[in-house]
Amino acid sequence: MNRSIRILAILLCVQLVLVFWLVWQQRAKSTGESNGSLINLPNSEIDTIVLKDEKSSLTLQQQDGAWILPNLFGFPASNQRVDEFLDQLLKIQLAWPVGTTNEAAKRFKVTDSNFERKITFQSKGKTLATLYLGTSPSFKKVHARTKSRDKTYAIPFSTYQAETKANHWLDDTYLHLNAKNIASVEMPAFTLTHTNDGFTLSDLSGDEQMAEASVHDFIDKLTHLGFREVIGKGELSPNKRGEEIFRYRITLKSGEKIDYVFSQPNDQTDYVLTPSSTDYAFKLTAYSVDVIRKIERAALISPVETSSAKSDKEAKASE
């Protein structure tokens, strides 16, 4: 009798486990996927990304294998930044949804009429997928829903990563140069020539030597020129360009000569830069330009120490 009861109890437990497993499986199918991708698209198919918030939108477009900003005169975007953005979104795997209804989507701000960000992925003019980003449940997490799903998920992403301002995406290294490729630098008051020993003043006298740290700092400023804004492409109007303040020339070892022309509109402290190497025009802060403009020849040299001066120094050190 006791044995029969034990067998029946074991069978009941097995049935309960089986029922629980079946219910769990059914719930998994009805409430959402637990191991699919948020956006099931290969990176290589996407050639256009449209980012939209409540007030503005921005388009990133692929052209000849590189990303550009069509709304910013076609200026190059940072390929690394765009690729990292895509990689992070396309690698996100789905966990359990936090909402499964339209009401939940409205509450989490992931609908077509109410969102923090709307991201559209396109290929050859055709929309491949649309993603809505909404409220944030915690640090570095955001509620998200794709247009093809009713379910809302909390994903490891932040709204600011889908910035709609062009300055976030543009290639801020566009004006950078490799110092190794420079043959000479012609400033208004002096010329530096690149030799095997580094950059040397063309008129360096016998009692002068290059102040290596100062020269390195100066060349670093020239080769890592930054800008505040891209303000145009092609010829600027006289009012927008302003009066020329100064210029310098960099000659590359390839023979290419790049003239850097700085002007200043009457009502602004910022400078306008129009390099001869590109059609784009840039706005730069007064500080970033003045540290180059106001450099003097004397700041790049130091006197050669004579043997008598060296002897005096050694004598004082031994006292």
Buried (B, 14 or more C-beta within 10 A) or exposed (E): EEEEEEEEEEEEEEEEEEEEEEEEEEEEEEEBBEEEEBBEBEEEEBBBBBBBBEEEEBBBBBEEEEBBBBBBBEBBBBBEBBEEBBEEBBEBEBBEBBBBEEEBBBBBBBBEEBBBBBBBBBBEEEEBBBBBBBBBEEEEBBBBBBBEBBBBBBBEBEBEBBBBEBEBBBBEEBBEBEBEEBBBBBBEEBBBBBEEEBBBBEEBEEEBBBBEEBBBBBBEBBBEBBBEBBBBBEEBEEEBBBEEBBBBBBBBEEEEBBEBBBBBBEEEEBBBBBBBBEEBBBBBEEEBBBEBBEBEBEEBBBEEEEEEEEEEEEEEEEE
